[in-house]
């Protein structure tokens, strides 16, 4: 029979791994969001101005619609990945 101390230690390790994976996921989503909203819409806009999209250039499209659409996609991606992460670490609400 395992000692209570061993069980608690493995739970702490599992909780640490869960939060580490969660923070890695959040960081990745924030990097993508920052790149699209700040990078593509502001910094790289002159480079993207020659690419036509829907009657306007790609840089303007990212500034007006693209960053919002990417943000919405990131929300659904985060929810999907967190569901898988919750099941992997056995903390799902199902």
C-alpha positions, 0 to 999 in steps of 0.5 A, a space after each residue: 500500500 502506498 503511503 499518503 505522502 507518496 500519493 500527495 507528492 504525485 498529485 503535486 507533480 501532476 498539478 504542476 505538470 497540468 499548470 505548466 502545460 496550461 501556461 505553455 498553451 496560454 503563452 502560445 496563444 498569446 504569441 500568435 495573437 500578438 503576432 497577428 494583431 500587432 505584427 501583421 496589422 501594424 509592424 508588417 503592414 507595409 510589407 503586406 500592402 501589395 497582397 490583395 484580399 477582398 478589395 483591399 490589401 492584406 495589412 489593412 485586412 489584418 488590422 480591420 478583420 483578420 486579428 479579430 477572426 484569429 482571436 475568435 479562432 484562438 478562443 475555440 482552439 484554447 477551449 478544445 486543447 484545454 478539454 484534451 488537457 483536462 482529460 489527460 490530467 484527469 481534471 475534466 468536468 465530464 
